[in-house]
Amino acid sequence: MRHYSYHPQIAVLGGGPAGLSAALAAARAGKQVLLLEKNGYLGGNATLGLPLLGFLDLDGRRIVGGLAQEYVRRLTERGQCLGHRVCPKHNSVTNIDPEGFKLLAIEMCREAGVQVLLHAETIRTEVRNGRMQMVTLYGKGNEIEVTADLFIDCTGDGDAAYLAGCSFESGQPGTGVLQPPTVMFTLENVDTARLFDYIAEHPEEMTYSATIDHRPGYDADYFRASDNHVFVGLRQTFTRLREEGRLPVERETLIYIKSLKPGEVYVNSTRLLNTDATDLIDLTRAELDGQLQCAALTKVLRENVPGFENCFLSHIAPFLGVRETRRFSGIGRLTDEAVVSGSIPDDTICLGAYKIDIHSGSDRSTLFKTVRTPFGIPYGALVSSEIENLFIAGRCASLDAAALASVRVMPQCMCMGEAAGTAAALALENGVLPRDVDVSILRERLLKNGAILTMAQVESTPVNE
Ligand SMILES: Cc1cc2nc3c(=O)[nH]c(=O)nc-3n(C[C@H](O)[C@H](O)[C@H](O)COP(=O)(O)OP(=O)(O)OC[C@H]3O[C@@H](n4cnc5c(N)ncnc54)[C@H](O)[C@@H]3O)c2cc1C
């Protein structure tokens, strides 16, 4: 086995929306940063064909700036994004080209001087006296030992924090049921115009469960007006197919994200119930069953849905999309109560406003709760309460279950990463631990880099630049 040793100032584990942003923020602040990612590319779930949800609040105001907005601006300049669009159902949608995001991530890391190591999966940690001494990663018969002043765990599942023995919660309170994962897939040759004609004639297809609070205008004309849309519908068709025993997925509706390419859609409609994606046996079952669901659902759509008659399955996502696993303990926490009440504390490092969106891990339902006004994610949600030199950012941060169901959307994960990376740089400059970072200075830096942290800013920020 080959052995490598790295000694960056800051090691970021996981190169998804949170990790990429953490690494970029820290490197742009002049620090030596090593970004370690288990896949052969950067971007995590942002490469699956998903839209960026959560940029706008219920009233259509933009609440996210900083690096997340920079990705959107740069993709838009390349024709790989159409900017933010108000959506009567999701508050907003910001569809992106997933391959474009992958490439942009490489370019931005190179510009900022982030050192990247791919195919490197975190497998071991060494903790002494409450301090992470070393993280070991493995890939292709190589073992990589990383010592760093500070570590930022952005692995989604919080693998480093878990291996270090940090305490965590998972699942819904009381039941522990985890939101289910999904294998995303791509269909080509979809005649969306024909689908929209069909739903215009069949408005009953666009009805939703009682928990969904959406505004009028989510209809054929809305979809026809722009490729920047996410389609959620066909409830009657799905109900009929289920009653006939012909629906291969536990879903109430079809969800697709319109690609920016003609006739292409990314389908988010497989569902793998009762899956703990941190358990390799469950993970294997879910990957295999999910891939089979992609083919089975394609067949059912071709045979039953106007516009899909001639479509074909062109791509199955290379990894299972995981909505929820571990939530770690921080020196602070984003609580369900804070999300519902719209609290914006003084140590806010970014705003959230996406609805609480809980996909059931045990049946076909999805529970929504409207978030009426923006709330603030506190800095302490990113700082491990157990390991003094460890940040936890993205969906593994210190969050209550329903709070996660809102801030798991990618713009908020990007902002959490950016704040963690900026705070890490600040901690090193001042020779303090993450828990002792002066949050007012951190907020000044974030603001200087375009973050939106207050309602006054929300009121005055244009939706699109
Ligand atoms: C099916 C599905 C649909 C969704 N829909 C939307 C949507 O429409 N809009 C939206 O904004 N959000 C959506 N989300 C939520 C969003 O995609 C995630 O919550 C978000 O990407 C989390 O960001 P992250 O950086 O914390 O984690 P991830 O995106 O999961 O990134 C984690 C990264 O860490 C790497 N990694 C994992 N373990 C290790 C390890 N041990 N060592 C090294 N690297 C590791 C992974 O390969 C990955 O690159 C959806 C999620 C799913 C699963």
The ligand as an ORCA input file, in Angstrom:
! r2SCAN-3c Opt
* xyz 0 1
  C     -32.985     13.086     -3.914
  C     -32.660     14.428     -3.342
  C     -33.328     15.534     -3.789
  C     -32.987     16.788     -3.317
  N     -33.573     17.872     -3.876
  C     -33.026     19.083     -3.664
  C     -33.413     20.180     -4.460
  O     -34.279     20.070     -5.320
  N     -32.793     21.370     -4.245
  C     -31.842     21.529     -3.273
  O     -31.296     22.639     -3.150
  N     -31.476     20.502     -2.483
  C     -32.026     19.286     -2.671
  N     -31.639     18.213     -1.924
  C     -30.771     18.413     -0.755
  C     -29.312     18.641     -1.078
  O     -28.945     18.025     -2.277
  C     -28.385     18.140      0.032
  O     -28.939     18.281      1.296
  C     -27.075     18.925     -0.052
  O     -26.440     18.620     -1.256
  C     -26.163     18.633      1.114
  O     -24.925     19.246      0.876
  P     -23.631     18.701      1.594
  O     -22.469     19.397      0.974
  O     -23.840     18.773      3.057
  O     -23.621     17.141      1.243
  P     -23.464     16.377     -0.143
  O     -24.057     17.096     -1.277
  O     -23.959     15.002      0.133
  O     -21.888     16.333     -0.346
  C     -21.072     15.532      0.484
  C     -19.775     15.233     -0.262
  O     -18.915     14.507      0.606
  C     -18.404     13.363     -0.065
  N     -18.168     12.343      0.952
  C     -19.103     11.631      1.627
  N     -18.525     10.818      2.525
  C     -17.195     11.036      2.404
  C     -16.062     10.501      3.089
  N     -16.205      9.580      4.056
  N     -14.829     10.948      2.741
  C     -14.678     11.866      1.754
  N     -15.719     12.403      1.072
  C     -16.960     12.005      1.413
  C     -19.495     12.994     -1.046
  O     -19.000     12.223     -2.111
  C     -19.991     14.366     -1.485
  O     -19.282     14.885     -2.569
  C     -31.986     16.927     -2.332
  C     -31.337     15.809     -1.827
  C     -31.657     14.564     -2.333
  C     -30.909     13.376     -1.858
*
